[in-house]
Amino acid sequence: MGKEEVNNVETKHMFRMMNAQQPGEQTAGNKTDILHDFQVSFFAMRRLATFPWTFLEKELGNDKTSELISDILKQTCLHPLCQKHPPSVKYRRLFLTELIRRQEAAEAEAEPLDELYDALGQVLGAEEGAECYKSYILPCGGAVSLLESVAVISEGTTGLVTWEAGLYLAEWALDNQQAFSGRTVLELGSGVGLTGITVCRSCGPSRFVFSDCHRSVLQKLRDNVRLNGLDGRTGPGVRVEELDWGAATEERLREIGANIVIAADVVYDPDVIGCLVKLLSRILRGSSPPEGPPEVLISSTIRNPDTYNCFKLQLESAGISHHLITGPVSHVFPYNRVSTIELIKLYI
């Protein structure tokens, strides 16, 4: 028995010793849709419980080969994107463990696939880091890849991961590309950059200014902007800037000259709402480009209604009105859609 065969047998044995957790399931459509669902969910590191496992088991029961498993591997762990920007080691291990468990459960009808155990063996020998990649597949077929923190809270901030309101705002932007085309966009609290990079890649703004105030977030943001083919330092169309909400002057805002200002998941801390509202007031009243005040769009996941209502009350006190932007958005990215997300437009 050769070395590779020995390693493969050892990996199979290690798998059978692991106690795989049984996830929840959902129904699914045709094979092409399922492969797409596996791919977009895998690269975005979606919860395993949301994958279309029921469809997979049904297909394995009907098909005597492992063709579908092989196709899933090619769209996930063996895809070139995974070689370049892989999800976390832990996530890939759990995904492959579950895929093997499903295949072994149907082993009477489906042939074992050594590629699965080879892939798991590689992951079992890899070291987990503090950061990983998440990639979000765009309708055009490209992907926005982001280097994010594995932990939700890292280096004293929550800005090193992507949040639902940012994904929702990115989807809205994809449905409303004309709102950004040929315009100067300022994004407040850009975080790791998902929304802004999506706008830059798909909506054709003439200029885009990413901004944040946390040093670690800014460095990660610059890295992600460059990772996605945008030069955040010297490029004429894209800039990454430090912007302290409490210190930003009207002169600085006029210099940026934004036609449209966007922000996602910035209304979460009662202690910073006051600074945010004052900044929004300066943007709407003092930094107007020649054609008038910029459009201001705020996307928020309503986790604490009291905090969100406090934000709206302070807007009202500052003389800033708002209206809710309603209507469905195309479901492009995989994320939890149970939470209440509001997108509002501000005006004076």
C-alpha positions as CSV (number, residue, x, y, z in Angstrom):
1,M,0.0,0.0,0.0
2,G,1.5,3.4,-1.0
3,K,1.8,6.4,1.2
4,E,-1.2,8.2,-0.3
5,E,-3.4,5.2,0.2
6,V,-2.2,4.9,3.8
7,N,-3.0,8.6,4.4
8,N,-6.4,8.1,2.8
9,V,-7.3,5.2,5.0
10,E,-6.2,7.1,8.1
11,T,-8.3,10.0,7.1
12,K,-11.4,7.8,6.7
13,H,-10.7,6.2,10.1
14,M,-10.4,9.7,11.7
15,F,-13.6,10.8,10.1
16,R,-15.5,7.8,11.4
17,M,-14.2,8.6,14.9
18,M,-15.6,12.1,14.7
19,N,-19.0,12.9,16.0
20,A,-20.7,14.9,13.3
21,Q,-23.6,17.1,14.3
22,Q,-26.9,16.6,12.5
23,P,-27.9,20.0,11.0
24,G,-31.3,21.2,10.0
25,E,-32.4,21.0,6.4
26,Q,-34.3,22.7,3.6
27,T,-35.8,21.6,0.3
28,A,-34.2,22.4,-3.0
29,G,-34.8,22.8,-6.7
30,N,-32.9,21.4,-9.7
31,K,-29.3,20.3,-9.8
32,T,-27.9,23.5,-11.3
33,D,-29.6,25.6,-8.6
34,I,-28.3,23.2,-5.9
35,L,-24.7,23.4,-7.0
36,H,-25.0,27.2,-7.0
37,D,-26.6,27.2,-3.5
38,F,-23.7,25.0,-2.2
39,Q,-21.2,27.3,-3.8
40,V,-22.5,30.7,-2.6
41,S,-23.2,29.3,0.9
42,F,-19.8,27.7,1.2
43,F,-17.8,30.7,0.2
44,A,-19.9,33.0,2.4
45,M,-19.4,30.6,5.3
46,R,-23.2,30.2,5.8
47,R,-24.4,28.0,8.6
48,L,-24.3,24.3,7.5
49,A,-27.9,23.9,8.6
50,T,-29.0,26.0,5.6
51,F,-27.4,23.9,2.9
52,P,-29.8,21.8,0.7
53,W,-28.8,18.4,2.2
54,T,-32.2,16.9,1.6
55,F,-31.8,17.2,-2.2
56,L,-28.3,15.8,-1.9
57,E,-29.5,12.7,0.0
58,K,-32.3,12.2,-2.5
59,E,-29.9,12.4,-5.5
60,L,-27.5,10.0,-3.8
61,G,-30.3,7.6,-3.4
62,N,-31.3,7.8,-7.0
63,D,-27.8,7.9,-8.6
64,K,-25.4,4.9,-8.3
65,T,-22.4,7.2,-8.9
66,S,-20.8,10.0,-6.8
67,E,-21.0,12.5,-9.7
68,L,-23.0,15.1,-7.6
69,I,-20.5,14.9,-4.7
70,S,-17.7,15.4,-7.2
71,D,-19.5,18.4,-8.7
72,I,-20.1,19.9,-5.2
73,L,-16.4,19.5,-4.4
74,K,-15.5,21.2,-7.7
75,Q,-17.7,24.2,-6.8
76,T,-16.4,24.4,-3.2
77,C,-13.2,23.0,-1.7
78,L,-11.6,22.2,-5.1
79,H,-12.7,25.5,-6.8
80,P,-9.8,27.9,-7.7
81,L,-11.4,30.6,-5.5
82,C,-11.0,28.3,-2.5
83,Q,-7.3,27.8,-3.3
84,K,-6.8,31.5,-3.5
85,H,-9.2,32.8,-0.8
86,P,-10.3,29.9,1.4
87,P,-12.9,30.0,4.2
88,S,-11.7,29.2,7.7
89,V,-10.0,25.8,8.4
90,K,-12.7,24.9,10.9
91,Y,-15.5,25.7,8.5
92,R,-14.0,23.6,5.7
93,R,-13.5,20.8,8.1
94,L,-17.1,20.9,9.3
95,F,-18.4,21.2,5.7
96,L,-16.3,18.2,4.5
97,T,-17.3,16.2,7.5
98,E,-20.9,16.7,6.8
99,L,-20.5,16.0,3.1
100,I,-18.7,12.7,3.9
101,R,-21.4,11.7,6.5
102,R,-24.1,12.2,3.9
103,Q,-22.2,10.3,1.3
104,E,-21.4,7.4,3.7
105,A,-25.1,7.2,4.6
106,A,-25.8,6.5,1.0
107,E,-22.8,4.3,0.4
108,A,-24.9,1.3,-0.6
109,E,-26.0,3.2,-3.7
110,A,-23.2,5.7,-4.2
111,E,-19.6,4.8,-4.7
112,P,-17.1,6.1,-2.1
113,L,-15.2,9.2,-3.3
114,D,-11.6,9.3,-2.3
115,E,-11.4,13.0,-3.2
116,L,-13.5,13.8,-0.2
117,Y,-11.1,12.1,2.2
118,D,-8.1,13.6,0.5
119,A,-9.6,17.1,1.0
120,L,-10.5,16.4,4.6
121,G,-7.0,15.1,5.2
122,Q,-5.5,18.4,4.0
123,V,-7.8,20.4,6.2
124,L,-7.2,18.3,9.3
125,G,-3.5,19.1,8.9
126,A,-3.9,22.8,8.5
127,E,-3.5,25.4,11.2
128,E,-6.4,27.7,12.0
129,G,-5.7,31.4,12.0
130,A,-7.3,34.5,13.5
131,E,-8.6,35.6,10.0
132,C,-10.3,33.9,7.1
133,Y,-11.8,34.8,3.7
134,K,-15.4,35.1,2.9
135,S,-16.4,35.5,-0.7
136,Y,-19.7,36.7,-2.0
137,I,-20.6,35.7,-5.6
138,L,-21.9,38.6,-7.7
139,P,-24.6,38.2,-10.4
140,C,-22.0,38.8,-13.1
141,G,-20.2,35.7,-11.9
142,G,-17.3,37.4,-10.2
143,A,-16.8,37.5,-6.4
144,V,-16.2,40.0,-3.7
145,S,-13.6,38.4,-1.4
146,L,-13.0,39.8,2.0
147,L,-10.4,39.0,4.7
148,E,-12.3,39.0,7.9
149,S,-11.8,38.2,11.6
150,V,-12.8,34.7,12.6
151,A,-14.2,36.2,15.9
152,V,-17.3,38.6,15.8
153,I,-15.5,40.9,18.2
154,S,-11.8,41.4,17.5
155,E,-9.4,44.1,18.6
156,G,-12.1,45.9,20.5
157,T,-14.4,46.4,17.5
158,T,-17.2,44.6,15.6
159,G,-16.1,46.2,12.4
160,L,-13.9,43.4,11.2
161,V,-16.8,41.2,10.0
162,T,-19.6,41.7,7.5
163,W,-23.1,42.3,8.9
164,E,-26.6,41.7,7.5
165,A,-27.5,45.3,6.9
166,G,-24.4,45.7,4.7
167,L,-25.4,42.7,2.6
168,Y,-28.9,44.1,2.3
169,L,-27.7,47.5,1.2
170,A,-25.3,45.8,-1.3
171,E,-28.3,43.9,-2.8
172,W,-30.3,47.1,-3.0
173,A,-27.4,48.8,-4.8
174,L,-27.3,45.9,-7.3
175,D,-31.0,46.5,-8.0
176,N,-30.6,50.3,-8.2
177,Q,-27.3,50.8,-10.0
178,Q,-28.5,54.0,-11.5
179,A,-28.4,55.6,-8.0
180,F,-24.6,55.3,-8.0
181,S,-23.6,55.4,-11.7
182,G,-21.3,58.4,-12.5
183,R,-21.6,59.8,-9.0
184,T,-19.3,60.5,-6.0
185,V,-20.2,58.1,-3.1
186,L,-19.1,58.5,0.5
187,E,-19.6,55.4,2.7
188,L,-19.7,55.9,6.5
189,G,-18.4,53.0,8.7
190,S,-17.3,50.9,5.8
191,G,-16.0,48.1,8.0
192,V,-14.4,45.3,5.9
193,G,-15.8,46.8,2.7
194,L,-18.5,44.5,1.3
195,T,-21.1,47.2,0.4
196,G,-18.6,49.6,-1.0
197,I,-16.7,47.1,-3.1
198,T,-19.9,45.7,-4.5
199,V,-20.9,49.2,-5.5
200,C,-17.5,49.9,-7.1
201,R,-17.5,46.6,-8.9
202,S,-21.1,46.7,-10.2
203,C,-22.6,50.2,-10.2
204,G,-20.0,52.4,-11.9
205,P,-19.5,55.3,-9.5
206,S,-17.1,58.1,-10.7
207,R,-15.5,58.2,-7.2
208,F,-16.0,56.2,-4.1
209,V,-14.7,57.2,-0.6
210,F,-14.6,54.4,1.9
211,S,-14.3,55.6,5.5
212,D,-14.0,54.4,9.1
213,C,-12.3,55.6,12.2
214,H,-10.8,52.4,13.9
215,R,-7.2,51.8,13.0
216,S,-7.4,48.1,12.6
217,V,-10.6,48.3,10.6
218,L,-9.0,50.9,8.2
219,Q,-6.0,48.6,7.6
220,K,-8.3,45.6,6.9
221,L,-10.4,47.8,4.7
222,R,-7.4,48.9,2.6
223,D,-6.3,45.3,2.3
224,N,-9.7,44.2,1.1
225,V,-10.0,47.1,-1.4
226,R,-6.7,46.1,-3.0
227,L,-7.6,42.4,-2.8
228,N,-10.6,43.2,-5.0
229,G,-8.6,45.0,-7.6
230,L,-9.3,48.6,-6.4
231,D,-6.4,50.8,-5.3
232,G,-7.4,52.4,-2.0
233,R,-4.3,54.5,-1.8
234,T,-3.5,56.3,-5.1
235,G,-6.3,55.4,-7.5
236,P,-8.2,58.4,-8.8
237,G,-11.6,56.8,-8.3
238,V,-11.3,55.1,-5.0
239,R,-10.0,56.3,-1.6
240,V,-9.9,54.9,1.9
241,E,-9.9,57.6,4.5
242,E,-10.1,57.9,8.3
243,L,-13.2,59.9,9.2
244,D,-14.0,60.6,12.8
245,W,-17.7,61.4,13.0
246,G,-17.2,63.9,15.9
247,A,-14.3,65.7,14.2
248,A,-15.3,65.8,10.6
249,T,-15.6,69.4,9.5
250,E,-17.9,70.9,6.9
251,E,-14.8,71.9,4.9
252,R,-13.6,68.2,4.9
253,L,-17.1,67.1,3.8
254,R,-17.2,69.7,1.0
255,E,-13.8,68.5,-0.2
256,I,-15.2,65.0,-0.6
257,G,-18.2,66.4,-2.5
258,A,-20.4,63.3,-2.2
259,N,-23.6,63.1,-4.3
260,I,-24.7,60.1,-2.3
261,V,-23.8,59.0,1.2
262,I,-24.4,55.4,2.4
263,A,-24.0,53.6,5.7
264,A,-24.9,50.1,7.0
265,D,-25.1,48.9,10.6
266,V,-24.0,52.1,12.1
267,V,-26.9,52.5,14.5
268,Y,-26.0,50.0,17.3
269,D,-24.5,52.0,20.1
270,P,-26.5,54.7,21.9
271,D,-23.2,56.4,22.9
272,V,-22.4,57.3,19.3
273,I,-25.8,58.2,17.9
274,G,-25.4,61.8,18.9
275,C,-22.1,62.1,16.9
276,L,-23.6,60.3,13.9
277,V,-26.7,62.6,13.8
278,K,-24.5,65.7,14.0
279,L,-22.4,64.4,11.1
280,L,-25.5,63.6,9.0
281,S,-26.8,67.1,9.7
282,R,-23.5,68.6,8.5
283,I,-23.6,66.5,5.4
284,L,-27.1,67.5,4.5
285,R,-26.7,71.2,5.3
286,G,-23.1,72.2,4.8
287,S,-21.5,69.9,2.3
288,S,-23.9,70.1,-0.6
289,P,-22.5,69.7,-4.2
290,P,-23.8,72.2,-6.8
291,E,-26.9,70.1,-7.6
292,G,-28.1,70.2,-4.0
293,P,-27.8,68.1,-0.8
294,P,-26.5,64.6,-1.3
295,E,-28.8,61.6,-1.0
296,V,-28.3,59.8,2.4
297,L,-29.2,56.1,2.8
298,I,-28.9,54.3,6.1
299,S,-29.4,50.5,6.3
300,S,-29.9,49.1,9.8
301,T,-30.6,45.8,11.4
302,I,-33.0,46.5,14.2
303,R,-31.5,44.5,17.1
304,N,-32.6,46.9,19.8
305,P,-35.8,48.9,19.0
306,D,-35.0,51.4,21.8
307,T,-31.6,52.2,20.3
308,Y,-33.1,52.5,16.8
309,N,-36.0,54.7,18.0
310,C,-33.5,56.9,19.8
311,F,-31.7,57.4,16.5
312,K,-34.9,58.4,14.7
313,L,-35.9,60.8,17.6
314,Q,-32.5,62.5,17.4
315,L,-32.8,62.8,13.6
316,E,-36.2,64.5,14.2
317,S,-34.7,66.9,16.8
318,A,-32.0,67.8,14.4
319,G,-34.6,68.7,11.7
320,I,-33.8,65.7,9.6
321,S,-36.8,63.8,8.1
322,H,-36.7,60.3,6.7
323,H,-38.8,57.9,4.8
324,L,-38.6,54.1,4.6
325,I,-37.5,52.6,1.3
326,T,-39.7,49.5,0.8
327,G,-40.1,46.8,-1.8
328,P,-38.3,43.6,-2.3
329,V,-34.6,43.3,-3.2
330,S,-33.1,40.5,-5.2
331,H,-31.7,37.7,-3.0
332,V,-28.1,37.7,-4.2
333,F,-26.1,37.0,-1.1
334,P,-26.7,34.3,1.5
335,Y,-27.5,35.6,5.0
336,N,-30.0,35.5,7.8
337,R,-33.2,37.2,6.5
338,V,-35.2,36.7,9.7
339,S,-33.9,39.9,11.3
340,T,-35.7,43.1,10.6
341,I,-33.6,45.4,8.4
342,E,-34.7,48.9,7.5
343,L,-33.3,51.1,4.7
344,I,-34.2,54.8,5.1
345,K,-33.5,57.9,3.1
346,L,-32.8,61.1,5.0
347,Y,-33.7,64.6,3.8
348,I,-34.1,68.2,5.2
